Amino acid sequence: KMLVHPDTTPSTFALILAIRTATKENRPMLLISATGFGKTSAVEKEALEQNIALLRFVMSAGLTVEDFLGKITFHKHTPPGGKEQSYFSFAPGVFAYAFMTGCWVLLDEFNLAPEAVLHCLELALDRGVLEIPGHFA
């Protein structure tokens, strides 16, 4: 049985059904429609209904792959009275965080994302593996 708030519009209800079907089949979704159609509301309501954490991220033309996926950085540290130590760390971007934790990510303004970011996203969704370009896979 599906419980829906009485203020839910028919378009939002249709989107919720589509989202529920995609999640049952473990498929990513791309929702495209005019502004104000209820996409964000539908995703938020369904994430809440399924008790899944949701991250919302606004894409832009200035977005870099490192902003979206994350980056590996090299660090040097010398503890007081100790020997210098070096190490690498990974600082996940929004998509990598969602990918690693299993939460949903809502990408607003998807059409503004640069080609390099879309390519990384496509590879991750197709292969089920997150690769950081220029680094190990």
N, CA and C atoms as an extended XYZ file, in Angstrom:
411
Properties=species:S:1:pos:R:3:atomname:S:1:resname:S:1:resid:I:1 pbc="F F F"
N         0.846       -1.176        0.000 N   LYS     1
C         0.000        0.000        0.000 CA  LYS     1
C         0.890        1.237        0.000 C   LYS     1
N         0.538        2.203       -0.829 N   MET     2
C         1.339        3.418       -0.952 CA  MET     2
C         0.608        4.579       -0.309 C   MET     2
N         1.249        5.174        0.680 N   LEU     3
C         0.676        6.340        1.332 CA  LEU     3
C         1.242        7.597        0.688 C   LEU     3
N         0.377        8.498        0.292 N   VAL     4
C         0.791        9.742       -0.344 CA  VAL     4
C         0.061       10.884        0.333 C   VAL     4
N         0.804       11.950        0.583 N   HIS     5
C         0.207       13.132        1.205 CA  HIS     5
C        -0.910       13.670        0.311 C   HIS     5
N        -2.029       14.129        0.879 N   PRO     6
C        -3.156       14.605        0.064 CA  PRO     6
C        -2.819       15.813       -0.807 C   PRO     6
N        -1.771       16.566       -0.472 N   ASP     7
C        -1.383       17.725       -1.287 CA  ASP     7
C        -0.520       17.354       -2.484 C   ASP     7
N        -0.211       16.075       -2.642 N   THR     8
C         0.628       15.633       -3.754 CA  THR     8
C        -0.117       15.809       -5.074 C   THR     8
N         0.538       16.491       -6.013 N   THR     9
C        -0.076       16.726       -7.324 CA  THR     9
C        -0.023       15.445       -8.152 C   THR     9
N        -0.876       15.333       -9.165 N   PRO    10
C        -0.827       14.146      -10.027 CA  PRO    10
C         0.538       13.949      -10.693 C   PRO    10
N         1.204       15.046      -11.098 N   SER    11
C         2.509       14.901      -11.735 CA  SER    11
C         3.551       14.386      -10.747 C   SER    11
N         3.499       14.878       -9.509 N   THR    12
C         4.431       14.399       -8.486 CA  THR    12
C         4.146       12.940       -8.159 C   THR    12
N         2.883       12.566       -8.087 N   PHE    13
C         2.511       11.179       -7.827 CA  PHE    13
C         3.051       10.255       -8.920 C   PHE    13
N         2.928       10.670      -10.182 N   ALA    14
C         3.442        9.867      -11.295 CA  ALA    14
C         4.965        9.713      -11.189 C   ALA    14
N         5.638       10.783      -10.807 N   LEU    15
C         7.085       10.707      -10.640 CA  LEU    15
C         7.463        9.771       -9.486 C   LEU    15
N         6.714        9.842       -8.393 N   ILE    16
C         6.977        8.961       -7.256 CA  ILE    16
C         6.840        7.491       -7.685 C   ILE    16
N         5.837        7.179       -8.465 N   LEU    17
C         5.674        5.803       -8.958 CA  LEU    17
C         6.855        5.382       -9.835 C   LEU    17
N         7.313        6.295      -10.699 N   ALA    18
C         8.459        5.995      -11.561 CA  ALA    18
C         9.726        5.786      -10.730 C   ALA    18
N         9.916        6.614       -9.721 N   ILE    19
C        11.080        6.489       -8.843 CA  ILE    19
C        11.032        5.166       -8.090 C   ILE    19
N         9.871        4.815       -7.584 N   ARG    20
C         9.720        3.566       -6.843 CA  ARG    20
C        10.022        2.356       -7.742 C   ARG    20
N         9.565        2.395       -8.969 N   THR    21
C         9.841        1.307       -9.909 CA  THR    21
C        11.330        1.190      -10.183 C   THR    21
N        11.983        2.334      -10.414 N   ALA    22
C        13.426        2.322      -10.690 CA  ALA    22
C        14.216        1.802       -9.498 C   ALA    22
N        13.825        2.180       -8.300 N   THR    23
C        14.570        1.724       -7.125 CA  THR    23
C        14.366        0.232       -6.886 C   THR    23
N        13.192       -0.274       -7.166 N   LYS    24
C        12.960       -1.722       -7.022 CA  LYS    24
C        13.835       -2.507       -7.994 C   LYS    24
N        14.098       -1.911       -9.165 N   GLU    25
C        14.918       -2.569      -10.185 CA  GLU    25
C        16.384       -2.158      -10.075 C   GLU    25
N        16.715       -1.370       -9.055 N   ASN    26
C        18.089       -0.910       -8.803 CA  ASN    26
C        18.697       -0.204      -10.023 C   ASN    26
N        17.920        0.711      -10.604 N   ARG    27
C        18.368        1.464      -11.777 CA  ARG    27
C        18.491        2.947      -11.433 C   ARG    27
N        19.531        3.595      -11.982 N   PRO    28
C        19.593        5.062      -11.834 CA  PRO    28
C        18.488        5.699      -12.661 C   PRO    28
N        18.111        6.919      -12.323 N   MET    29
C        17.042        7.610      -13.039 CA  MET    29
C        17.492        8.991      -13.475 C   MET    29
N        17.000        9.412      -14.606 N   LEU    30
C        17.167       10.776      -15.069 CA  LEU    30
C        15.761       11.324      -15.293 C   LEU    30
N        15.370       12.303      -14.477 N   LEU    31
C        14.052       12.915      -14.589 CA  LEU    31
C        14.197       14.243      -15.324 C   LEU    31
N        13.517       14.360      -16.446 N   ILE    32
C        13.597       15.585      -17.241 CA  ILE    32
C        12.188       16.121      -17.433 C   ILE    32
N        12.007       17.383      -17.069 N   SER    33
C        10.735       18.058      -17.325 CA  SER    33
C        10.928       19.537      -17.055 C   SER    33
N         9.890       20.288      -17.292 N   ALA    34
C         9.946       21.736      -17.100 CA  ALA    34
C        10.122       22.077      -15.620 C   ALA    34
N        10.637       23.267      -15.384 N   THR    35
C        10.764       23.772      -14.020 CA  THR    35
C         9.392       23.787      -13.357 C   THR    35
N         9.352       23.403      -12.090 N   GLY    36
C         8.102       23.430      -11.338 CA  GLY    36
C         7.219       22.214      -11.538 C   GLY    36
N         7.702       21.183      -12.184 N   PHE    37
C         6.905       19.991      -12.468 CA  PHE    37
C         6.820       19.055      -11.269 C   PHE    37
N         7.732       19.204      -10.297 N   GLY    38
C         7.670       18.383       -9.094 CA  GLY    38
C         8.745       17.329       -8.969 C   GLY    38
N         9.790       17.416       -9.790 N   LYS    39
C        10.849       16.403       -9.756 CA  LYS    39
C        11.531       16.348       -8.387 C   LYS    39
N        11.987       17.496       -7.911 N   THR    40
C        12.693       17.546       -6.631 CA  THR    40
C        11.782       17.082       -5.504 C   THR    40
N        10.561       17.550       -5.504 N   SER    41
C         9.606       17.165       -4.473 CA  SER    41
C         9.367       15.657       -4.480 C   SER    41
N         9.239       15.078       -5.653 N   ALA    42
C         8.993       13.637       -5.755 CA  ALA    42
C        10.173       12.840       -5.220 C   ALA    42
N        11.376       13.241       -5.572 N   VAL    43
C        12.567       12.527       -5.109 CA  VAL    43
C        12.693       12.665       -3.591 C   VAL    43
N        12.472       13.873       -3.069 N   GLU    44
C        12.556       14.091       -1.623 CA  GLU    44
C        11.526       13.250       -0.873 C   GLU    44
N        10.302       13.211       -1.381 N   LYS    45
C         9.245       12.435       -0.726 CA  LYS    45
C         9.547       10.939       -0.751 C   LYS    45
N        10.037       10.451       -1.869 N   GLU    46
C        10.311        9.020       -1.967 CA  GLU    46
C        11.527        8.634       -1.135 C   GLU    46
N        12.539        9.464       -1.076 N   ALA    47
C        13.699        9.181       -0.218 CA  ALA    47
C        13.260        9.112        1.242 C   ALA    47
N        12.409       10.031        1.634 N   LEU    48
C        11.885       10.039        2.999 CA  LEU    48
C        11.061        8.785        3.263 C   LEU    48
N        10.211        8.426        2.319 N   GLU    49
C         9.362        7.241        2.448 CA  GLU    49
C        10.204        5.969        2.590 C   GLU    49
N        11.312        5.893        1.836 N   GLN    50
C        12.168        4.707        1.871 CA  GLN    50
C        13.269        4.811        2.928 C   GLN    50
N        13.269        5.920        3.670 N   ASN    51
C        14.265        6.144        4.723 CA  ASN    51
C        15.695        6.066        4.182 C   ASN    51
N        15.919        6.748        3.062 N   ILE    52
C        17.236        6.790        2.421 CA  ILE    52
C        17.736        8.227        2.468 C   ILE    52
N        18.990        8.387        2.864 N   ALA    53
C        19.584        9.727        2.901 CA  ALA    53
C        19.649       10.284        1.475 C   ALA    53
N        19.415       11.566        1.348 N   LEU    54
C        19.402       12.232        0.044 CA  LEU    54
C        20.321       13.441        0.087 C   LEU    54
N        21.237       13.519       -0.875 N   LEU    55
C        22.093       14.683       -1.046 CA  LEU    55
C        21.622       15.440       -2.276 C   LEU    55
N        21.493       16.739       -2.159 N   ARG    56
C        21.104       17.569       -3.303 CA  ARG    56
C        22.310       18.384       -3.719 C   ARG    56
N        22.627       18.352       -5.016 N   PHE    57
C        23.804       19.044       -5.538 CA  PHE    57
C        23.408       19.788       -6.806 C   PHE    57
N        23.766       21.054       -6.884 N   VAL    58
C        23.451       21.864       -8.055 CA  VAL    58
C        24.666       21.874       -8.982 C   VAL    58
N        24.486       21.351      -10.175 N   MET    59
C        25.550       21.320      -11.179 CA  MET    59
C        25.737       22.723      -11.753 C   MET    59
N        26.928       22.963      -12.316 N   SER    60
C        27.188       24.245      -12.964 CA  SER    60
C        28.252       24.060      -14.028 C   SER    60
N        28.379       25.039      -14.908 N   ALA    61
C        29.367       24.976      -15.979 CA  ALA    61
C        30.787       25.003      -15.415 C   ALA    61
N        30.983       25.585      -14.236 N   GLY    62
C        32.306       25.673      -13.628 CA  GLY    62
C        32.685       24.478      -12.778 C   GLY    62
N        31.823       23.477      -12.719 N   LEU    63
C        32.073       22.291      -11.914 CA  LEU    63
C        33.245       21.497      -12.477 C   LEU    63
N        34.147       21.050      -11.609 N   THR    64
C        35.257       20.214      -12.051 CA  THR    64
C        35.023       18.773      -11.618 C   THR    64
N        35.762       17.868      -12.235 N   VAL    65
C        35.686       16.454      -11.873 CA  VAL    65
C        36.077       16.288      -10.404 C   VAL    65
N        37.087       17.025       -9.955 N   GLU    66
C        37.504       16.938       -8.551 CA  GLU    66
C        36.412       17.424       -7.605 C   GLU    66
N        35.679       18.478       -7.986 N   ASP    67
C        34.562       18.947       -7.156 CA  ASP    67
C        33.498       17.867       -7.025 C   ASP    67
N        33.241       17.189       -8.118 N   PHE    68
C        32.146       16.223       -8.179 CA  PHE    68
C        32.520       14.861       -7.590 C   PHE    68
N        33.690       14.343       -7.988 N   LEU    69
C        34.101       13.014       -7.551 CA  LEU    69
C        34.952       13.046       -6.289 C   LEU    69
N        35.848       14.010       -6.207 N   GLY    70
C        36.778       14.086       -5.093 CA  GLY    70
C        38.193       14.124       -5.616 C   GLY    70
N        39.133       14.184       -4.684 N   LYS    71
C        40.529       14.239       -5.112 CA  LYS    71
C        41.426       13.540       -4.108 C   LYS    71
N        42.541       13.084       -4.636 N   ILE    72
C        43.573       12.464       -3.827 CA  ILE    72
C        44.636       13.526       -3.588 C   ILE    72
N        45.014       13.701       -2.338 N   THR    73
C        46.027       14.708       -2.015 CA  THR    73
C        47.186       14.055       -1.272 C   THR    73
N        48.343       14.649       -1.434 N   PHE    74
C        49.569       14.186       -0.787 CA  PHE    74
C        49.853       15.093        0.404 C   PHE    74
N        50.207       14.496        1.525 N   HIS    75
C        50.459       15.260        2.750 CA  HIS    75
C        51.831       14.894        3.322 C   HIS    75
N        52.458       15.895        3.920 N   LYS    76
C        53.677       15.659        4.702 CA  LYS    76
C        53.403       16.197        6.095 C   LYS    76
N        53.823       15.426        7.073 N   HIS    77
C        53.575       15.820        8.455 CA  HIS    77
C        54.786       15.424        9.297 C   HIS    77
N        55.226       16.329       10.135 N   THR    78
C        56.310       16.031       11.060 CA  THR    78
C        55.797       16.240       12.481 C   THR    78
N        55.605       15.150       13.208 N   PRO    79
C        55.159       15.302       14.598 CA  PRO    79
C        56.283       15.927       15.435 C   PRO    79
N        55.952       16.607       16.512 N   PRO    80
C        56.981       17.225       17.354 CA  PRO    80
C        58.035       16.194       17.778 C   PRO    80
N        59.277       16.481       17.425 N   GLY    81
C        60.377       15.589       17.793 CA  GLY    81
C        60.423       14.304       16.999 C   GLY    81
N        59.619       14.200       15.951 N   GLY    82
C        59.565       12.959       15.184 CA  GLY    82
C        60.100       13.113       13.774 C   GLY    82
N        60.004       12.040       13.055 N   LYS    83
C        60.461       11.987       11.676 CA  LYS    83
C        59.316       12.372       10.733 C   LYS    83
N        59.658       13.028        9.645 N   GLU    84
C        58.645       13.433        8.669 CA  GLU    84
C        57.925       12.205        8.112 C   GLU    84
N        56.607       12.314        8.029 N   GLN    85
C        55.779       11.236        7.497 CA  GLN    85
C        55.026       11.771        6.288 C   GLN    85
N        54.855       10.925        5.298 N   SER    86
C        54.099       11.293        4.097 CA  SER    86
C        52.961       10.304        3.903 C   SER    86
N        51.840       10.809        3.394 N   TYR    87
C        50.710        9.923        3.131 CA  TYR    87
C        49.755       10.578        2.130 C   TYR    87
N        48.923        9.750        1.543 N   PHE    88
C        47.876       10.208        0.635 CA  PHE    88
C        46.534       10.096        1.335 C   PHE    88
N        45.630       10.971        0.969 N   SER    89
C        44.261       10.849        1.470 CA  SER    89
C        43.300       11.185        0.343 C   SER    89
N        42.113       10.649        0.458 N   PHE    90
C        41.075       10.910       -0.529 CA  PHE    90
C        39.982       11.741        0.123 C   PHE    90
N        39.692       12.881       -0.460 N   ALA    91
C        38.595       13.737        0.001 CA  ALA    91
C        37.452       13.564       -0.993 C   ALA    91
N        36.406       12.813       -0.618 N   PRO    92
C        35.333       12.537       -1.587 CA  PRO    92
C        34.509       13.779       -1.920 C   PRO    92
N        34.145       13.872       -3.184 N   GLY    93
C        33.176       14.873       -3.615 CA  GLY    93
C        31.774       14.325       -3.361 C   GLY    93
N        30.773       15.085       -3.741 N   VAL    94
C        29.389       14.704       -3.440 CA  VAL    94
C        29.003       13.366       -4.083 C   VAL    94
N        29.400       13.149       -5.324 N   PHE    95
C        29.006       11.906       -5.988 CA  PHE    95
C        29.745       10.713       -5.394 C   PHE    95
N        31.029       10.868       -5.121 N   ALA    96
C        31.789        9.769       -4.521 CA  ALA    96
C        31.216        9.418       -3.149 C   ALA    96
N        30.853       10.436       -2.377 N   TYR    97
C        30.273       10.183       -1.063 CA  TYR    97
C        28.973        9.383       -1.193 C   TYR    97
N        28.112        9.809       -2.103 N   ALA    98
C        26.848        9.089       -2.316 CA  ALA    98
C        27.116        7.674       -2.820 C   ALA    98
N        28.068        7.534       -3.710 N   PHE    99
C        28.426        6.234       -4.286 CA  PHE    99
C        28.929        5.284       -3.203 C   PHE    99
N        29.756        5.805       -2.288 N   MET   100
C        30.347        4.971       -1.239 CA  MET   100
C        29.341        4.620       -0.142 C   MET   100
N        28.427        5.518        0.164 N   THR   101
C        27.515        5.300        1.284 CA  THR   101
C        26.160        4.725        0.876 C   THR   101
N        25.844        4.770       -0.403 N   GLY   102
C        24.562        4.242       -0.857 CA  GLY   102
C        23.409        5.215       -0.746 C   GLY   102
N        23.697        6.449       -0.383 N   CYS   103
C        22.598        7.416       -0.325 CA  CYS   103
C        22.260        7.888       -1.740 C   CYS   103
N        21.133        8.511       -1.878 N   TRP   104
C        20.730        9.054       -3.168 CA  TRP   104
C        21.354       10.422       -3.359 C   TRP   104
N        21.600       10.751       -4.612 N   VAL   105
C        22.080       12.091       -4.930 CA  VAL   105
C        21.157       12.687       -5.991 C   VAL   105
N        20.691       13.887       -5.719 N   LEU   106
C        19.810       14.607       -6.631 CA  LEU   106
C        20.654       15.685       -7.299 C   LEU   106
N        20.828       15.568       -8.607 N   LEU   107
C        21.672       16.490       -9.359 CA  LEU   107
C        20.790       17.495      -10.088 C   LEU   107
N        20.679       18.687       -9.522 N   ASP   108
C        19.904       19.756      -10.157 CA  ASP   108
C        20.738       20.442      -11.226 C   ASP   108
N        20.055       21.012      -12.199 N   GLU   109
C        20.714       21.732      -13.305 CA  GLU   109
C        21.719       20.822      -14.021 C   GLU   109
N        21.318       19.587      -14.217 N   PHE   110
C        22.162       18.567      -14.832 CA  PHE   110
C        22.700       19.005      -16.193 C   PHE   110
N        21.895       19.737      -16.936 N   ASN   111
C        22.276       20.170      -18.283 CA  ASN   111
C        23.462       21.130      -18.284 C   ASN   111
N        23.812       21.714      -17.145 N   LEU   112
C        24.925       22.659      -17.070 CA  LEU   112
C        26.267       21.979      -16.806 C   LEU   112
N        26.258       20.710      -16.457 N   ALA   113
C        27.497       20.008      -16.098 CA  ALA   113
C        28.429       19.889      -17.304 C   ALA   113
N        29.738       20.093      -17.092 N   PRO   114
C        30.712       19.924      -18.172 CA  PRO   114
C        30.782       18.473      -18.653 C   PRO   114
N        31.211       18.299      -19.875 N   GLU   115
C        31.304       16.978      -20.502 CA  GLU   115
C        32.166       16.013      -19.686 C   GLU   115
N        33.270       16.484      -19.122 N   ALA   116
C        34.167       15.615      -18.353 CA  ALA   116
C        33.451       15.043      -17.122 C   ALA   116
N        32.629       15.844      -16.468 N   VAL   117
C        31.884       15.382      -15.298 CA  VAL   117
C        30.831       14.358      -15.722 C   VAL   117
N        30.137       14.641      -16.799 N   LEU   118
C        29.116       13.703      -17.292 CA  LEU   118
C        29.735       12.370      -17.693 C   LEU   118
N        30.925       12.425      -18.273 N   HIS   119
C        31.616       11.191      -18.674 CA  HIS   119
C        31.934       10.329      -17.447 C   HIS   119
N        32.444       10.935      -16.391 N   CYS   120
C        32.745       10.197      -15.155 CA  CYS   120
C        31.483        9.596      -14.551 C   CYS   120
N        30.422       10.357      -14.570 N   LEU   121
C        29.139        9.886      -14.044 CA  LEU   121
C        28.637        8.692      -14.856 C   LEU   121
N        28.714        8.808      -16.165 N   GLU   122
C        28.272        7.719      -17.041 CA  GLU   122
C        29.072        6.442      -16.788 C   GLU   122
N        30.385        6.565      -16.684 N   LEU   123
C        31.225        5.393      -16.431 CA  LEU   123
C        30.863        4.725      -15.108 C   LEU   123
N        30.655        5.526      -14.079 N   ALA   124
C        30.319        4.969      -12.762 CA  ALA   124
C        28.987        4.236      -12.801 C   ALA   124
N        28.007        4.802      -13.467 N   LEU   125
C        26.692        4.171      -13.528 CA  LEU   125
C        26.702        2.927      -14.408 C   LEU   125
N        27.470        2.961      -15.508 N   ASP   126
C        27.540        1.806      -16.406 CA  ASP   126
C        28.301        0.642      -15.793 C   ASP   126
N        29.437        0.941      -15.161 N   ARG   127
C        30.327       -0.110      -14.662 CA  ARG   127
C        30.102       -0.476      -13.198 C   ARG   127
N        29.476        0.413      -12.452 N   GLY   128
C        29.309        0.169      -11.024 CA  GLY   128
C        30.591        0.360      -10.240 C   GLY   128
N        31.566        1.033      -10.858 N   VAL   129
C        32.865        1.294      -10.239 CA  VAL   129
C        33.166        2.770      -10.394 C   VAL   129
N        33.650        3.379       -9.332 N   LEU   130
C        33.997        4.791       -9.377 CA  LEU   130
C        35.476        4.938       -9.666 C   LEU   130
N        35.804        5.621      -10.746 N   GLU   131
C        37.195        5.846      -11.125 CA  GLU   131
C        37.490        7.336      -11.058 C   GLU   131
N        38.610        7.685      -10.438 N   ILE   132
C        39.047        9.066      -10.357 CA  ILE   132
C        40.046        9.272      -11.489 C   ILE   132
N        39.704       10.080      -12.494 N   PRO   133
C        40.607       10.263      -13.640 CA  PRO   133
C        41.982       10.761      -13.201 C   PRO   133
N        43.027       10.189      -13.821 N   GLY   134
C        44.384       10.598      -13.508 CA  GLY   134
C        44.944        9.901      -12.283 C   GLY   134
N        44.158        9.023      -11.653 N   HIS   135
C        44.586        8.299      -10.461 CA  HIS   135
C        44.281        6.831      -10.660 C   HIS   135
N        44.598        6.035       -9.682 N   PHE   136
C        44.330        4.595       -9.779 CA  PHE   136
C        42.824        4.344       -9.737 C   PHE   136
N        42.419        3.205      -10.294 N   ALA   137
C        40.993        2.849      -10.329 CA  ALA   137
C        40.633        1.968       -9.172 C   ALA   137
